[in-house]
Amino acid sequence: MAKNVVYLITGGCGFIGEHIVKFLLREEYVKDVRIFDLNESEVIRSLELNSCLYLGTADYDKITFIKGDITDYRQILEALKGVHVVIHTAALVDYLDEYPFKKLEAVNVKGTENIVNACLDAGVPYLLYTSSITAAGPNTNLDPMVGIKEDTVYHGEQLLNYGKTKARAEKLVLLANGQQLNNGNKFVTCAIRPCTVYGEKTETLLTMYRTAKSHNNRIDYTGVIDSEHNITYVGNVAWMHVLAARHMQLKPALLGGQVFYAYDETPFTNWIKLYHEVYRGIDPSIQIGAQIPYWKLWLIVSVFNLIRFFLKPFWNLKPFLTLPILKLLTVTYYHDSDKAFRHFNYKPFYSWGESKRRTCLWLKQETETLKKQ
């Protein structure tokens, strides 16, 4: 495989993007890692200042932050000069319908279209897209997704607006595979679909912990406690991206046009049980509490939405839960796939024990910081 490869990571300051950047800095075949994002995070700024810790040398600048917006085609085209591989993680992640659908569409669909077209015009041969299981489902009929694989045909309209935009964006990326670039080469694209991702900076993990502490150390929940969902540590999702991007260059005919579900060794198939296990790692007093009746939460959310509607001209209230998410909690949706292993020998970088340890360490640091405030 060619050395001195230049990567551009859109959304490189985000949840998954930061971990991708950290992995790429370790790879000898990578010459330059460019981060294209709206704002520079503290983690990326720290990596820029301390890149020598990863490289073993202080005279080689391997990481560059580029302030930019994927809805601006000219900014993308400028950032792609000299780039060989794009990992497109940038998106407006919205599970709570905080944003109008047009804004979601502008960022997630039109922004991805800009990335695809800019790669074609700039002659960038490889594009890896961070999709989502919500691009497949669940659908508005709430049909279960039991043990699905990448080639499972799942009909119906996506339940979440976010999922609708991710499905359209994923389709744009995969349809572009095999197109001819301006330099005469063929374009190679593929996509990775994470499901529920946890780890450092998981806001809901911190929020639920604080809620549990204020409710007699109990995690009350809605939905079905035995429902099954795929849950993957963020570091392993990032590692899968790095391996896939590398093997797109080694085996373009095999990976081109393919989609892969993300997975690892996390044993818990329900967020309630996972959160409980993580909380016990720093606070053994936390226990799983009572199930909140669906009808009660439905009523609370409906009343909240009514209040939010009337207050919207004066105050934009942030929703804590939406009816689509409430419905989602009652549906079993999980995949059963080892396609990533078969296609590019993916194995989780972090064991379940290490994933839990790193998550617990972050959560402990955050809770201690909150206590001091």
N, C-alpha and C positions, 0 to 999 in steps of 0.2 A: 504494500500500500504506500501511496505517496506520503512523504514527510512534509514538514513545514506547512501544514494545513491551517487555513484561517477559518475560524468559526464566527458566526454572528448569532447571538441568542436574543431573540425578541422577548421582552418580559423577563430578562435575566436578573432583575431585582425582586422577582416575585417568589412565591412559596416554593415551587418546584425549580424555577430558574436559577436561584442562588446555589442550590445543590448541584445542578448541572455544571455551572461555572466552576465550582470547587473541584469536581472530578476532572474536568477538561484541563485545568491548570497542572494536573499531575501527569498528563499524558505526553510522552516524548515526541509523538508525531504531530502535536499541536504547536503551531508557531504563534498564533495570536488568537485571543478570545475577546471578541467585541460584544459589549452588552448594549442593546438598543432598548431604551425604556424611557418613560416619562420623567421619572425621578430616580436619583441614585440612592440606594439603600445604604445603611451603615455597614452592613456586611460587605457589600461590593466596594465601598470606599476603603474599608480596612484591607481587603484583598489587594487593592491597587497599591496601597502604601506598603504592604508587606509581601509583595509577590515573590521576593527572594526566598521566603520561607518554603515556598512550593517548588521553586526552580533550582535552589542551591546556588544561585548566582544573583548578584545585585545589579548587574549591568545589562540586563535583558528585560525589557518591559513587555510582559506577555498579556496583560489585561488592559482593556480600554473601554471606558464608559462613553456612550454616545447618547445624548439627550435627544429623543425623538418620539414621534407619534405614528403608529401604523396606519392611521387614517390620512396621513400626508405622504403621497406617493413620491414626491421629490426627495423628501428626507430619507425614505427607504432606499431609493436608488443611489443616493449619495453614500449611504452607509454600506452598501453592497460592493463598493469598489474593492477588488482584490479578494473577495470572499469566495470560499469554496463550498462551505456547508452552512445552511441556515437551520437552526432549531427554533421553531416558531411556537413559543409558549404564551405569548402575550394575548390576553383576552379580558373582557369585562365579565368577571365571574359574578353571577347574580342568581342566587337560589331563592331570594326573598322578594323578587319583583320590585326592587327598589328603583329601577330605571325604566323609562319607557321602552317599549319593544324596538322603536326606531333607533334608539341609541345603542341597544344591544346589537341590532342588525348592522349599524354603521361600524362598530368596532370589530365584532366577531366575524361577520360575513364580509363586509366591504374591506375591512382591514386585512383579512386573509387573502382576499382577491388581489389587493395591492401587493402583498408579499409574493404571491404566485407570479403575477405579471412582471414585477420588478426582477425576480429571479430569471425569468425568461429573457427579459431585455438586457440584463446585466451579464447573462451567460453563467449564472451560478448553477452548477449541475445537480446539487443535492438539497432537498428540503424535507425535513422531518417535522410533522405537526403534532402538537399536544391536543388530542381530542378529549372525549369524555364518554363514559358509559351512557350518559344521558342523551348522547347522539343516537343511541339505539333505542332506549326506553328507560323506564316504563312508559307505556302509552296512556292516553286519556281514558281508556277502558279499564286501566289498572290490571291488565293481564300479567300474571307472574312471569318472570324471566328466570327459569330454573335450569341451571347448568348449561347455559348457552355458550356457544363458541363463536369465533370471529365470523364464520360463514353461516351462522344461524340466521334464517330469515325471520324477522320480527316486524309484523305489520302494525299499522296504526300511527296516529299523530303523537309526537312526543308530549309528555305531560307538562314539562317545564319549558317556559320560553327560552331559557338558557340552552336547554337541550336542542330546541328547534334551530337555534343559530349555530350551535356546534355541529349539528348534522349537516347543515348546508355548507359550512366552512370545510368540514372534512371531505365532503363530496367534491368541492372545488379542488382541493389538494390532490386527491386520488385520481381525478379525471385528468389532471395535468401530467400525470406520469407518462413518460414516453414521448412527450411533445419535443419538438426540435427547438433548441436554443438559438439565439442569434449568432453564436459562434459555430453552429453546426453540430454540436454535441446533443445527446439525448438527455432530457430532464428525468431525474429519478426522485420519486416522492413516496413517502409512507406515513402512517399515523399510529400513535399509541393512545389507547383509551384507558386512563386511570378510572377507578371507581371512587370509593371513599378513601381519602388520603389523610394520614395523621403524622404527627411529629412536631418538631420545633416550630413555633409560630402558629399552631392550630388554635385559632381564636375561640372556637366553641369548646375546646378542651379546657381552657382557662375559665371561660364563662360558666360552664357547667360545674366546675369545681367550686367556684365562689357561691353559686346557687346552692350546691349541696351543703356547704358549710353554714349557710344561713337557714337551712332547713334540717337542723339536727343531724348533720352528717349523712343525709340520705339523698340518693339520686332517684327522684321520682321521674317517671317516664310515660310516654304514650306509645301507641303501636303495639306490636307483638314482640315480646322479649325473645322468643325463639325464632323470629324471622331471620333470614340469612342475607348478608350483603358481603361483598368483597371489601376488605380493608387492607391497605398497603402503606408501609412506611415511606415517607417522602424521599428518603435517601435512596431507597431501592427503585422507586419510580424514576428518579433522576439517573441512576446507574443504567437502567434499561434504555433510556434515551441515548446515553453515551455509547453503549454497545450497538444499538440499532444504527445510529449515525455512522459509526465506524464501519459496520458491515454493509451498509448501503454502498460504500465505496469499494468494498471487497467483492460483494455479490449483488450487483445492481439488478440483475435479471431475477434473482430470488426474492429480494425485498421490495423491489419496485411495485407500487400499487397496492401494497399489503397494509393491513391494519392489525394491531396486536393489543390484546388486553394486558394490563399491568397486574402483577401479582407478586407475592413473596411468602414467607413462612409464618406470617402473623396468624395465630391459631384462632382468634376470635372472629366470628362471622356476624357479629352484631355490635353496633357502636356502644350500646349500654354496657355490655360485658367488657369490651375493650377499655372504655373509660374507667370502669370500676377497677380493673386490674392495674391501670396506670396510676390511679389515685391511691390505691393501696400501697404502691411503691414508695409514696412519700407520706401517706397518712392512713394507717391501718384502720382508723375509726370509721372511714367512709363505707357505707353499705348501700346496696340496691334497695330502693324504697318501694313505694306503691305505684301501681299503674294508674295514670290519670285517664278517666273515661274519655273516649273519643268525642262524645257528644258535648262534654263540658268544654274541651279545647275548641271544638268547632264553634260553639256559641261565643266563647271569648274572642276568637279570631274574627268572627263575623261582626261583633259589636265594635271591636277595635278598627276594622276596616271602614265601618260607617263613620266613626269619629274621625278617622284619618281623612276620609273624603271631604267632610265639612271643614276640617281645619287646613286642608291643603293650600288654599289661597294665602294663609297667614303663617303656617308652620308645617314643614314637611316631616312628619313623624316617621321614624325608621321602624319598619315592621319587625317584630320578634319571631313571627311565624306566619306562614301563609297557608291557605287551604290546599294548594297543590302539594306543598311540603308535608302537610298533615296527612294527606292521602298517601304520599310516598312512603311514610313510615309504616303503613299497613301492608305494603307490598313486598313480597320476596323477590329480590333481583340479584342474581349472582352468575358469574361466568365460571366455567371449568375448562381451562386451557393451559397447554404447555407449548403453544405455538412459538413463543419467543425463544424457548430453549431449543426447539427443533430447527428454527431458522437461523439463529445467531448465537446459540449456546449461552443464552442468558441464565445466570444463577444470581440470586440475591447477594448483594455485596454485604449487607448487614443481616445477621441472624435475628431471630425474634428477640432473644435476650438483649442483644446490643441495641436493637431498635427501641425496646422498652426502656433500657437504661438511659439512652440519649434523650428520649422524650421526658422521662421523669426528672432528669437533671435540669432540663429547660423549665419544666413546670415548677420545680422547687425554687429556682432562681426567680421566676416571675412572681410567685406567691410571696416570697420573702421581700421582694421589691415593693409589692402592694402594701405589705404590713408596715413598711417604713414611711409610706406616704401619708 
